[in-house]
Amino acid sequence: MEEKIEKHTIAVLVDNEPGVLARVIGLFSGRGYNIESLTVAEVNNADHLSRITLVTSGTRMVVEQIKAQLDRLVPVHKVHDLTDEGPSVERELALVKVAGTGERRIEALRLADIFKAKVVDATLTSFVFELTGTTAEVDDFVGLMSHLGLVEASRTGVVAMSKGATGF
Amino acid sequence: MPEQKLTGAQIVIKALKDQGVDIIFGYPGGAVLPIYDAIFQQNDIKHILVRHEQAAVHAAEGYARSTGKVGCVLVTSGPGATNAVTGLLDALCDSIPLVCLSGQVPTHLIGNDAFQEADTTGITRPCTKHNYLVKDVNQLARTMHEAFYVARSGRPGPVLVDIPKDVQFADGTYIPPTEVKHKTYRPQVKPEIARVEEAIELIATAKRPIFYTGGGVVNAGPIAAKLLTQFVKMTGFPITSTLMGLGAFPASDPQWLGMLGMHGTYEANLAMYNCDVMINIGARFDDRVTGKLSEFAPGSKKIHVDIDPSSINKNVAVDIPIVGDAGAVLEDMIRIWKARQKRADQTALKEWWGQVEGWRARNCLNYNRTEAVIKPQYALERLREALRGKNHYVTTEVGQHQMWAAQFLPFDEPNRWMTSGGLGTMGYGLPAAIGAQIAHPDAIVVDVSGEASFLMNMQEIGTAVQYRAPVKIFILNNKYMGMVRQWQELLHGSRYSNSYSEALPDFVKLAESWGCVGLRATTVAEVDEVIEKMLAVTDRPCIVDIAVDPKENCFPMIPGGKAHNEILFGPEDSPSDATPEDGMVLV
């Protein structure tokens, strides 16, 4: 029987020290786990803590194993499975460059407006849009732009947080 | 009064002393000269000069495993550190607590491809439990203490501290271990009581129970082994163990079924296959043990006690997971068993034992006894008799001789048996024996070896001679990489590709060239005499060359990809249907 593949968003609080990201990535490559998205930045300057948000997929057993393996890394403070632990919000930011003139250019701008994307750079022949949204929204926007002169897209990957008053 | 400043090298030595280190195994080089200078100027820590850095790590493993302390290693940058890598991974796989100090090029040269520079923390990251690069001398003492804490806490393992040469020279402040508390690392030692209670209820209702124990019991210390023995006696259940767990429960006890797994006993493997309740304490469902996962102990309820949460539900889904130290869990188990006045189901247990004894009567370790040639099993049986009742430690290399040693030698106490289980490192046994001998100068330490494995680290005879470590190297010489040859015979149409030990030295003369005692047995009649002479040597190493049957295979054997009830007993079992194609790709 094939087990169901689940997609999970996991937040990890780590000491911001050299090599910590390499430990996390090495764990995934060394043990053959998937990384669909990974973001990291310092969130607490005083205590030198960084928050890693990663999106991974696997069977229930593999996902549990990923969390256990992350948790036993020495510089890891906490591991939270946001997918398991109730509702959460997920966002990613994208910069999308579109080149074109005439009707295509107007259509790109119109769609950007619908998606609430901001124009952060404009020339006579191009725009760079900034868009924040769920992964699906960003996918949709980039998909539409591919018909209207998409040059390149740069995405941050997912950051996520649980809903409600309690925190990490 | 101003704080007293020490150099980085002095901080290292002081931290080692404060951590209770008395022996360090190492090899000098440019990037660790300041630490070697500091070693020269003190007498508390004895340095053992090995002949190769890999051996330094294995020696520290032997020291650690036989004493329960953290083993300590000192190597230089670049090749010193890379040579240590195999040993570090060996210690990681077998959960041996080590601290390895490596020199590094000065901080301003890091990243410049300097002479003897290696990205040591990068290379050793997946080979250690944790590692550090210390760039600030004022962080050195804290890092050293943290390294020891991480190495010995939770599931033990090797920790590497990489120290640039300028940091060793720089002046800094020392802090004692009492002032260091780790920010994040707090492994769970005490189990969740509710889970233990659940386990006890299940154990009490078992009809066909078995204890399956592993290296975690040995790592939890001699008290854990005593508690295990006590609990197993209280329940009356049969018990088997992994290669790493041998000795935690006395092998001379009638409840002992022998080792399980690929070369385990028939009774142990069939009891695992047929059990209804499995009590795994400190073992990790390794593939050498489980065989075919889909047919591993089908229909059993499984309790798994492990200090490492990532070991639980990794290969095998279990019903009652218990995270905690084996000793702490056993203590709770015994307490709750007594408090609830539990008693095993005697009728069912009697029936179960009847079945187990039936399997035991198969006498699976029997071999073709002959006067014509020395069977390796015979040599080990004679060694077992000669060691009985004596204060002894056994190490092994890797291969057939290792499995035979596990099958035939007596294991009545923990910490007496040292072997490379997880990584399977040929060349482990001799340096590990030296480490154990240095920790226990008056004990008999035997490295059960094969001629091929011995060649992998035989330079360490020099170390043994230098420190008058009278290790016994008991070579079962079949002129083959025996286990490779066995697999080639069973799986690759007897095409013995590169598994013959060509151009062997004369081991007796080799021993003599080092000023050691060299002995040889080529006939069955000579075996006892040679063992007796070997044990009489107490002032220098002794190499024993036993010319054993070159064609002997190690049985019983569960071929890769097969289940516990599909066992080959001996040459009479047809090798052609031994292994399916999908098993062939397994190792």
Interface residues (C-beta under 8 A of the other chain):
Chain A: D15 P18 G19 A22 R23 G26 G30 M61 E64 Q65 A68 Q69 D71 R72 V74 P75 V76 H77
Chain B: T121 G122 R125 P126 K129 H130 N131 L133 V150 G154 R155 K183 T184 Y185 D308 P309 S310 I312 N313 K314 A317
